[in-house]
Amino acid sequence: MRHLLNTLFVTSEDLYLSLDGENVVANRDKQIVSRYPLHTLAGVVCFSYPGVSPALMGACAERGVSLAFCTPQGRFLARVSGENNGNVLLRRTQYRVADDLEQSCQIARTMIFGKLYNARRSIERTRRDHGLRLDAEKLSHASQIIQTLLPTVAQESDLDRLRGLEGTGATAYFNVLDDMVLNYKETFFFHTRSRRPPLDPMNAMLSFAYALLANDCAAALESVGLDSYVGFLHRDRPGRSSLALDLMEELRPCMADRFVLTLINNRTVGASDFIQRENGSVRLRDDARRMFLKNWQEKKRETLTHPYLGEKLPWGLVPFVQALLLTRYLRGDLDAYPPFLWK
């Protein structure tokens, strides 16, 4: 259980929530574990299967406390809303901002700033830890290109130019991603990004990690009442969760890319974990996919100190905290959306 930004995150899978007077009570095996005053909460997000009592659901709906349910793996299931759902005001604000290209750019540029900052941070960490094994000058050059872009990105007011800056930074980053692979170079290499389908093991793992991260971001956005299909950088397209893709941009280098690199560099995966189909596409074998998911869940349980909040929390809650920060900005509680800047 974790209490952040007046939102209670129930991360233990065996807890049942009930109402006792004006308190949310967490129960395990019919024994009270902890309690929280309901009036101090703006939302509750449950990652547990036992559930919530009808009385607590009704109390949350009556008091305007958002109540969302996700699987223990983070997939969004449902959200409870009462007769008067205040989230409609939040979504209307989201739609108005999305329709205004200048306001959209103000949010998108902070997300791209976070993406490039975290990409540079990943490069610098590899250069620091393995500089003697790698072409340190090449890594330093890529890092410098991205560093030069950051002030311009932070001031950009046009979405098309912002996408151009993002492309320049992404090119510099992907040009050295292959250098950040330390083991099994004959199997794990990165020459270019290939999708639908991925054409090599590295791209197969990147695509799988991005799909998992996009799911986590969509669940986080839905849990706080935002429409995950209406984005600011990624514009509307039928069937595409554009805002989830926006939110995951800043998290790709530090959550997805770094996770894939760790699996390779720690020799957790090997050539035998992949299948190549007749059309040239490459995918993980079933047992390797299960291993991938197991390690992904373990990664999400690792803790870090959130750079903006200064609180320790699991990696798995980072998308949810960023979604909360985005709602605070849209409601006018923050002057700007603070991106996740990996330390």
Secondary structure, DSSP 8 states (H G I E B T S, - for coil): -EEETTEEEE--TT-EEEEETTEEEEEETTEEEEEEEGGG-SEEEE--SSEE-HHHHHHHHHHT-EEEEE-TT--EEEEE--SS-THHHHHHHHHHHHH-HHHHHHHHHHHHHHHHHHHHHHHHHHHHHHTTTS-HHHHHHHHHHHHHHHHHHHH---HHHHHHHHHHHHHHHHHHHGGG--S-TTT---SS---SS--SHHHHHHHHHHHHHHHHHHHHHHHTT--TT--SSS---TT--HHHHHHHHTTIIIIIIHHHHHHHHTT---GGGEEE-TTS-EEE-HHHHHHHHHHHHHHHHSEEE-TTT--EEEGGGHHHHHHHHHHHHHTTSSSS-------
